[in-house]
Amino acid sequence: MGVKELLSYSKNLKVLYVEDEEISQELYTTIFEDIFCKIDVASDGVEAWEFYSNDNNYDLVISDVCMPRMDGVELCKKILNKNPQQLIIIMSAHNEQEQISAISNTGVDEILLKPVQNDELMCSLERLSKEAFMKKSK
């Protein structure tokens, strides 16, 4: 799948992006704004949960793990408890087995280790955008 095909799936998708590190947040927000029709950006898990609680019609959630007030693992647990079908990508700077295990046990769809490689991110976005598009088409 190429960029044109990715955009054919992603152009109508709504995304919640959660990242506390300002430089990463700015970089990825710019990328995601070119791919998705709507993106809400939160700086920590509590803010993200407020967004999600008020409007859980997100097609995709993309979250960091280590954040103040509520980490990404706890956020994912809360989201998946409310909506077990939610598509989630975790981007984590932590490659320790225990942290990865805790993340994978939440039921997230993808775990990407930082620094995230561009092709790896695009492959995940392609796969999950297509899945979200198919869900919406039913």
Secondary structure, 3 states (H helix, E strand, C coil): CCHHHHHHHHCCCEEEEECCCHHHHHHHHHHHHHHCCEEEEECCHHHHHHHHHHCCCCCEEEEECCCCCCCHHHHHHHHHHHCCCCCEEEEECCCCHHHHHHHHCCCCCEEEECCCCHHHHHHHHHHHHHHHHHHHHC
